Amino acid sequence: MAILVSEKLGAAEGACEEMAGFKFERRHFPIVYYIWTKLLAGKNEILLRISNNWHRH
């Protein structure tokens, strides 16, 4: 299970980096990282919206 989450997170990080133009790093966004991992399954549009909001602020 942990391996699957890691693979999904890697893919999500890549998408986030392309869409928002920045590198999503756990040490910088621990709370967002936690939410990100909890919502990963089938909620990519919400995750991208969250990451884009963080990028703007």
N, C-alpha and C positions, 0 to 999 in steps of 0.2 A: 504493500500500500504506500509506504513512504517513497518507494522508487517511482511509482506512478505519479504521486504528487510532485516529486522533484522534476519529472519530465514535463508535466503540465505547467509547472511554474516556469521552467526554462522557456517553454514556448510562449507563455504569457509575457515574460520579460522581454522576449524578442519583439513581440507584437507591440508592447508598450513603448519600447525604445523607438520602433519605426513610427508609430502613430503620434506619440507625444514629443519625440525628438530628445529624449533624455534617458539615462540609464537608471532603472529602478533598482535601488540598493537597500537591502534590509537594514543596514546600520543607520541609514538616513531616515527611513520611514518604518519604524518597528510596528506601529499601530496599523498603518495601511497594509504592511506586509502580512500581518495577522489576519486582517479582514480579507485580503486578497486570497490567502490560502484557504480560508473558510468558505469563500463564495465561488471558488474556481469552477465547480461542476456546473456547466451549462449557463454561466452568467457573464460571459465575456463582454457583452455590451455594457453592463453595469460597471465591471472592473475598468474598462477603458474610460468610461465617464469619470470614475473616481480618480484614475491616474491623470487624466487631462485636467481635472479640477486642481489637483496638487501641482501640476506643472504651471498653471496660470498664476497661482498665488505666490 
